[in-house]
Amino acid sequence: MARLEAVLPELVEELGRVGVEPPKGILLYGAPGTGKTLIAKAVAHEAHATFIRMSGSELVHKFIGEGAGLVRELFQLARERAPAIVFIDEIDAVGSMRTNDGTSGSAEVQRTLMQLLAEMDGFDNRGDVRIMAATNRVDMLDPALLRPGRFDRLIEIPLPDPDSRLEILKIHSRNMHMDDVSLEVVSAMTDKATGAELQAICREAGMMAVRREAISVGMVDFTIAVKKVRLDKMSDTRMYI
């Protein structure tokens, strides 16, 4: 796969050649654990730009005007450090559909959202600042946030396919001492697993090997780990030692 640092400048150059402005905003959405924040980290590592990260919950404050003021300061900082990328994780915390329930907390969240909308595509030009955001609940977001000009690209991050699951397993098991382990078989056993679950399976397999005082991780450890992680997911419980 071509590296981002090689692909992005070429794409921007091609768009400039035909007189097209690059997309201003990208929203990553998908199930929890599919790697949305990880993609943002990769962009931060590869992009030759200032990367500013915030969580949506950090923009929600108790007192009137605090959240909106923080949004203004965030984008002012991005303009001063341009070219810059602003990444807002879990944007549904501040960008959910506007309702009128009469509470002061809801009104403050709405004020923060309106300031965010104005900064993303309002009267003032935000300059060479691009927006990235991630959410698990794209269905909850306000339509004004999703319109072109704010988020021009909505990119779904799907569950990994068998080949992707195999590569993820290789990454998380590369430092493990393994004996007679077929990661291809493990990949086939983990249908519809997310990247986070695959990481948990590798970690749990290692814990199983420690419990039986083995010097390496075997296939039986991975088999038990897959069953345990899947059982924990269905029952929404966790077991600790």
C-alpha positions in Angstrom: 0.0 0.0 0.0 1.3 3.4 -0.9 2.3 5.6 2.0 0.1 8.5 3.0 3.0 10.9 2.8 3.4 10.0 -0.9 -0.2 9.8 -1.9 -1.6 12.9 -0.2 0.7 15.5 -1.8 0.1 14.0 -5.3 -3.7 14.1 -4.7 -3.6 17.7 -3.6 -1.4 18.6 -6.6 -3.8 16.9 -9.0 -6.8 18.7 -7.6 -5.0 22.0 -7.8 -4.1 21.4 -11.4 -7.8 21.1 -12.4 -8.8 24.0 -10.1 -10.6 21.9 -7.5 -10.3 22.6 -3.8 -9.6 19.5 -1.7 -12.3 18.3 0.7 -12.5 20.4 3.9 -13.7 17.7 6.2 -13.7 13.9 6.6 -15.9 12.0 9.0 -14.9 8.4 9.9 -17.7 6.2 11.1 -18.2 2.6 12.0 -18.5 0.0 14.8 -16.4 0.5 17.9 -13.0 -1.0 17.7 -12.6 -0.9 13.9 -9.7 1.5 14.0 -11.1 5.0 13.3 -8.9 6.7 15.9 -5.9 4.6 14.7 -6.4 6.0 11.2 -6.3 9.5 12.6 -3.0 8.6 14.4 -1.6 7.4 11.1 -2.6 10.6 9.4 -1.0 12.6 12.3 2.2 10.6 11.8 2.4 11.0 8.1 1.0 14.4 7.4 3.3 17.4 7.2 0.9 19.6 9.2 0.1 20.5 12.8 -2.2 17.9 14.2 -4.6 19.0 17.0 -6.7 16.4 18.7 -9.7 16.8 21.0 -12.5 14.6 22.3 -16.0 15.7 21.8 -16.7 15.4 25.5 -13.9 17.9 26.2 -16.0 20.6 24.3 -19.0 20.1 26.6 -18.8 22.4 29.7 -21.0 23.2 32.6 -21.1 27.0 32.4 -22.7 29.1 29.6 -20.3 30.0 26.8 -17.3 27.9 28.0 -17.8 25.2 25.3 -18.2 27.8 22.5 -15.2 29.7 23.7 -13.1 26.6 23.6 -14.2 25.9 20.0 -13.2 29.4 19.0 -9.8 29.0 20.7 -9.3 25.6 19.1 -9.8 26.9 15.6 -7.8 30.1 16.3 -4.9 27.9 17.3 -5.3 25.8 14.1 -5.3 29.0 11.9 -2.2 30.2 13.7 -0.4 26.9 13.2 -1.7 26.2 9.6 -1.4 24.1 7.7 -3.3 22.1 10.4 -5.6 19.2 10.9 -8.2 19.3 13.7 -9.3 15.8 14.8 -12.4 15.6 17.0 -12.9 12.1 18.4 -16.4 10.9 19.5 -17.9 14.0 17.9 -21.5 12.7 18.7 -20.9 14.0 22.3 -21.2 17.5 21.0 -22.7 17.1 17.5 -25.9 15.1 18.1 -29.3 16.3 16.7 -30.6 19.5 18.3 -33.6 19.0 20.5 -35.5 21.4 22.9 -35.9 19.6 26.2 -35.7 22.8 28.2 -32.6 21.9 30.2 -29.6 24.3 30.6 -27.2 21.4 29.8 -28.8 20.7 26.5 -28.9 24.4 25.6 -25.1 24.7 26.3 -24.4 21.7 24.1 -26.4 23.3 21.3 -24.5 26.6 21.7 -21.2 24.7 21.4 -22.5 22.8 18.3 -23.6 26.1 16.7 -20.1 27.6 17.3 -18.5 24.5 15.8 -20.8 24.7 12.7 -19.8 28.4 12.3 -16.1 27.6 12.6 -16.3 24.8 10.1 -18.1 26.7 7.4 -19.3 30.1 8.5 -18.7 33.7 7.5 -15.0 33.7 8.2 -12.5 31.7 6.1 -10.8 29.1 8.3 -7.8 29.0 6.0 -5.6 26.0 5.4 -7.3 24.0 8.2 -8.8 20.6 7.6 -11.2 18.7 9.9 -11.3 15.0 10.8 -13.8 13.4 13.1 -14.8 10.0 14.3 -18.0 8.6 15.6 -19.7 5.2 16.3 -23.2 6.8 15.9 -23.4 8.7 12.6 -27.2 8.4 12.8 -27.2 10.7 15.9 -25.4 13.6 14.2 -27.1 16.8 13.3 -27.8 17.1 9.6 -26.2 20.6 9.5 -22.9 18.9 10.5 -23.0 16.4 7.7 -23.7 18.7 4.8 -21.1 19.3 2.1 -18.8 22.1 3.0 -18.4 20.8 6.5 -17.9 17.1 6.1 -17.4 16.5 2.4 -16.4 12.9 2.8 -18.2 10.3 5.0 -16.0 7.2 5.2 -17.3 4.0 6.7 -14.7 1.9 8.4 -16.0 -1.6 8.1 -15.2 -4.8 10.0 -12.0 -6.4 8.8 -12.2 -9.1 6.1 -10.3 -12.5 6.6 -7.1 -11.2 5.0 -7.2 -8.0 7.1 -7.9 -10.1 10.3 -4.8 -12.2 9.5 -2.6 -9.0 9.1 -4.0 -7.6 12.4 -3.3 -10.9 14.2 0.3 -10.9 12.8 0.8 -7.4 14.1 -0.4 -8.1 17.6 1.4 -11.5 17.9 4.7 -10.5 16.4 6.5 -10.4 19.7 4.9 -13.5 21.1 6.7 -16.9 21.3 4.3 -19.2 19.5 4.3 -22.9 19.0 2.2 -24.7 16.3 -0.1 -21.7 16.0 -1.9 -21.2 12.6 -3.0 -17.5 12.4 -5.0 -18.4 9.3 -7.1 -20.8 11.4 -7.5 -18.1 14.1 -8.6 -15.6 11.4 -11.2 -18.1 10.2 -12.5 -18.5 13.8 -12.9 -14.8 14.3 -15.5 -13.9 11.8 -17.0 -10.4 12.3 -14.4 -9.6 14.9 -13.1 -6.0 15.2 -9.5 -5.0 15.4 -9.8 -4.3 19.1 -11.2 -7.8 19.7 -8.4 -9.4 17.7 -5.9 -7.5 19.9 -7.7 -8.7 23.0 -7.6 -12.3 21.7 -3.8 -12.2 21.3 -3.4 -10.7 24.7 -5.7 -13.3 26.3 -3.9 -16.1 24.5 -0.7 -15.0 26.1 -2.4 -14.8 29.5 -3.6 -18.4 29.0 -0.1 -19.5 28.3 1.1 -17.8 31.5 -1.6 -19.5 33.6 -0.5 -22.9 32.5 3.2 -21.9 33.0 4.1 -22.6 29.4 7.1 -21.0 27.7 5.3 -20.4 24.4 1.7 -19.7 23.2 0.0 -22.7 21.6 -3.0 -23.1 19.4 -5.1 -24.3 22.4 -4.5 -20.9 24.0 -5.8 -19.0 21.0 -8.8 -21.3 20.8 -9.7 -20.6 24.4 -9.0 -16.9 24.0 -11.3 -16.6 21.0 -14.2 -18.3 23.0 -13.6 -16.1 26.0 -13.4 -12.8 24.2 -16.5 -13.7 22.1 -18.4 -14.8 25.3 -17.4 -11.6 27.1 -18.7 -9.6 24.1 -22.1 -11.4 24.1 -22.6 -11.1 27.9 -20.9 -7.7 28.1 -18.8 -8.8 31.1 -15.1 -8.9 31.6 -12.9 -11.3 33.6 -9.8 -10.1 35.4 -7.0 -11.8 37.2 
